[in-house]
């Protein structure tokens, strides 16, 4: 009896956490400052390592950038192709930096991911994308983003 109650409590807690993360990774309905397109690769076994590249579409220009970083929570390996909206980007130089946030996703051959990441300049990216591989993620992320041109 105690085991069933404990299992039910843990399952309910996990669902509440996932639902909370889902609402936290939704972009506002206001006009974004810019948009991004990202391609990255990640591997995880409780800790994650990620690398990738992307394009920032800002003020009519295309600006390439690199991504490196990691996080906690998750396991497996996957390739991510994501697009997103960028908010609070007032100057191009504010885009580079260390982004922190949360992500969630499940990949069983093909899947989806969502993330909300904010850097030290207050720039926030809301990402949504397709994944390929075998992985799960629900946890904290930290990425170093650097403009390359």
Secondary structure as UniProt FT lines:
FT   HELIX           2..24
FT   STRAND          34..58
FT   TURN            59..60
FT   STRAND          61..87
FT   HELIX           92..94
FT   STRAND          97..119
FT   TURN            120..121
FT   STRAND          124..147
//
